[in-house]
Amino acid sequence: MRRSHKTISLTAVSFSLISLLFVLAPSAAAFGQENTSNDSITPSVYNVENTGANYPKPVFPTFAQLPITRPLPDPFRFFDGTRNTAFSGWERRRNEIKAAIEQYEIGPKPDCSDCAIDAAYVPDSNGGGGVLTVIVSRNSRSLRLTSHVYLPSGSGPFPALIAMSLAPSTTGPNYGSLPSAAETSVPDARN
């Protein structure tokens, strides 16, 4: 019973953090994000995957020491208790949230320096998006991921929405795209 309570609490906390990342980040101005001269231009594209990788990981409590947090946490409050609402501070905070999710939920991201990654995008004929196919290969094994990309109409700039699957599953969990039978895939992480 005690373990179940911790699992539910951890799930609620992680869901809150992920929700805050997607919901609050675009509307940070509503939460008092300051506009300093260094933060006035938000880049549209970065040349590296994780711009905050050089920040040190915070020291995390054990599962038994995790606090129960009833309200949603402040997305701009760092693990050390300080608060920063500047765009430049988000790089560090985002890395702290990533580290917490890896620590308590999914484990660290595996190194893929020896992977070959191939991607192809085929636009829809109606212009509302397209299909993105990514093939990740390692040691003569490959995994094909196929997702629909939705593009809003208008002059933008707008974010693209990359769906995890094309249709809801009626027979059980929907895990998105799966490798075709002709491919040799890496082991399924769900098992």
C-alpha positions as CSV (number, residue, x, y, z in Angstrom):
1,M,0.0,0.0,0.0
2,R,2.8,2.4,0.9
3,R,4.6,1.7,-2.4
4,S,1.4,2.3,-4.4
5,H,1.0,5.7,-2.7
6,K,4.6,6.7,-3.6
7,T,4.1,5.6,-7.2
8,I,0.9,7.6,-7.5
9,S,2.6,10.7,-6.0
10,L,5.5,10.4,-8.3
11,T,3.3,10.0,-11.3
12,A,1.3,13.0,-10.3
13,V,4.4,15.1,-9.8
14,S,5.9,14.0,-13.1
15,F,2.7,14.6,-15.0
16,S,2.5,18.0,-13.5
17,L,6.1,18.8,-14.6
18,I,5.5,17.6,-18.1
19,S,2.2,19.5,-18.3
20,L,3.9,22.6,-17.2
21,L,6.6,22.2,-19.8
22,F,4.1,22.1,-22.6
23,V,1.4,24.4,-21.3
24,L,3.2,27.1,-19.5
25,A,6.4,27.5,-21.5
26,P,4.8,29.2,-24.5
27,S,2.8,31.6,-22.3
28,A,5.6,32.3,-19.8
29,A,4.8,36.1,-20.1
30,A,1.6,35.4,-18.2
31,F,3.7,34.2,-15.3
32,G,5.9,37.3,-15.1
33,Q,8.7,36.4,-17.5
34,E,10.9,39.4,-17.7
35,N,12.2,40.7,-21.0
36,T,15.9,41.6,-20.6
37,S,18.1,42.8,-23.5
38,N,19.7,39.4,-23.7
39,D,16.4,37.6,-23.8
40,S,14.5,39.7,-26.3
41,I,15.2,37.4,-29.3
42,T,14.1,33.8,-28.9
43,P,15.9,31.5,-31.3
44,S,13.8,29.4,-33.5
45,V,16.4,26.6,-34.1
46,Y,19.3,25.4,-32.0
47,N,22.5,23.8,-33.4
48,V,22.7,21.2,-30.5
49,E,20.2,18.9,-29.0
50,N,20.6,20.0,-25.4
51,T,22.0,23.5,-24.9
52,G,22.0,23.0,-21.1
53,A,24.0,19.8,-20.9
54,N,26.9,21.5,-19.1
55,Y,24.8,22.5,-16.1
56,P,25.4,20.2,-13.1
57,K,22.6,17.8,-12.1
58,P,20.9,18.7,-8.9
59,V,21.2,16.4,-5.9
60,F,18.0,14.5,-5.7
61,P,16.3,13.0,-2.6
62,T,15.6,9.3,-2.4
63,F,12.1,8.0,-3.1
64,A,11.4,7.9,0.7
65,Q,12.5,11.5,1.1
66,L,10.3,12.9,-1.8
67,P,7.9,15.6,-0.5
68,I,4.2,15.5,-1.2
69,T,3.4,18.5,-3.4
70,R,-0.3,19.3,-3.6
71,P,-0.4,22.4,-5.7
72,L,1.3,22.5,-9.1
73,P,5.0,23.4,-8.6
74,D,6.4,26.7,-9.9
75,P,8.1,26.0,-13.2
76,F,10.5,28.8,-12.7
77,R,11.8,27.6,-9.2
78,F,15.1,25.8,-9.3
79,F,16.0,22.8,-7.1
80,D,18.2,25.1,-5.0
81,G,15.1,27.3,-4.2
82,T,16.0,30.3,-6.4
83,R,13.5,31.6,-9.0
84,N,14.4,32.9,-12.4
85,T,11.8,33.9,-15.0
86,A,14.2,35.1,-17.7
87,F,14.4,33.1,-21.0
88,S,18.1,32.5,-20.4
89,G,17.3,30.8,-17.0
90,W,15.0,28.3,-18.7
91,E,17.9,26.4,-20.2
92,R,19.1,25.5,-16.8
93,R,15.6,24.8,-15.4
94,R,14.7,22.6,-18.4
95,N,17.8,20.5,-17.7
96,E,16.9,20.1,-14.0
97,I,13.4,18.8,-15.0
98,K,15.0,16.5,-17.6
99,A,17.3,15.1,-14.9
100,A,14.5,14.6,-12.5
101,I,12.4,12.6,-15.0
102,E,15.5,10.5,-15.9
103,Q,16.2,10.0,-12.1
104,Y,12.8,8.9,-11.0
105,E,11.0,7.6,-14.1
106,I,12.8,6.6,-17.4
107,G,16.5,6.4,-16.6
108,P,19.2,8.3,-18.5
109,K,19.0,8.7,-22.2
110,P,21.2,6.0,-23.8
111,D,24.3,7.1,-25.8
112,C,23.5,6.9,-29.5
113,S,26.9,8.2,-30.9
114,D,27.2,5.0,-32.9
115,C,23.7,5.2,-34.3
116,A,22.8,6.0,-37.9
117,I,19.7,8.2,-38.1
118,D,17.9,8.7,-41.3
119,A,14.8,10.9,-41.6
120,A,12.4,11.7,-44.5
121,Y,9.4,14.0,-44.6
122,V,6.7,13.7,-47.2
123,P,4.2,16.6,-47.3
124,D,0.5,15.9,-47.7
125,S,-1.0,17.0,-51.0
126,N,-3.5,19.3,-49.2
127,G,-0.6,21.2,-47.4
128,G,-1.9,20.5,-43.8
129,G,1.2,18.5,-42.8
130,G,2.8,15.3,-43.9
131,V,4.4,12.1,-42.7
132,L,7.8,12.0,-40.9
133,T,9.7,8.7,-41.1
134,V,12.8,8.2,-38.9
135,I,14.9,5.1,-39.1
136,V,17.5,4.6,-36.3
137,S,20.1,1.9,-37.0
138,R,22.7,0.4,-34.7
139,N,24.7,-2.9,-35.1
140,S,22.7,-4.0,-38.2
141,R,19.4,-3.6,-36.3
142,S,16.9,-0.8,-37.0
143,L,13.8,0.8,-35.7
144,R,11.4,2.7,-38.0
145,L,9.2,5.4,-36.5
146,T,6.5,6.9,-38.6
147,S,4.4,9.8,-37.4
148,H,2.0,12.3,-38.9
149,V,3.0,16.0,-38.7
150,Y,0.3,18.6,-38.4
151,L,1.0,22.1,-39.6
152,P,-1.3,25.0,-38.7
153,S,-2.5,27.2,-41.6
154,G,-1.5,30.8,-41.8
155,S,1.7,32.7,-42.1
156,G,3.3,31.6,-38.7
157,P,5.8,31.0,-37.4
158,F,4.0,28.1,-35.8
159,P,5.2,25.0,-34.1
160,A,4.7,21.7,-35.9
161,L,2.8,19.0,-34.0
162,I,4.3,15.5,-34.4
163,A,1.7,12.9,-33.4
164,M,2.8,9.7,-31.6
165,S,0.2,7.7,-33.6
166,L,-2.3,8.3,-36.4
167,A,-5.4,6.9,-34.7
168,P,-6.5,5.9,-31.3
169,S,-6.3,2.2,-30.5
170,T,-9.6,0.4,-29.8
171,T,-7.9,-2.8,-28.7
172,G,-5.6,-1.6,-26.0
173,P,-2.7,0.7,-25.4
174,N,-1.6,2.7,-28.5
175,Y,2.2,2.7,-28.6
176,G,2.6,4.8,-31.8
177,S,4.5,3.4,-34.8
178,L,6.0,0.0,-34.6
179,P,8.7,-1.6,-36.8
180,S,7.5,-3.5,-39.9
181,A,7.8,-7.2,-40.0
182,A,10.5,-7.0,-42.6
183,E,12.8,-5.0,-40.3
184,T,14.9,-6.3,-37.4
185,S,14.1,-4.0,-34.6
186,V,15.8,-3.1,-31.4
187,P,14.2,-4.6,-28.3
188,D,10.8,-3.1,-27.5
189,A,11.3,-0.8,-24.4
190,R,7.7,-1.6,-23.2
191,N,8.6,-5.1,-22.2
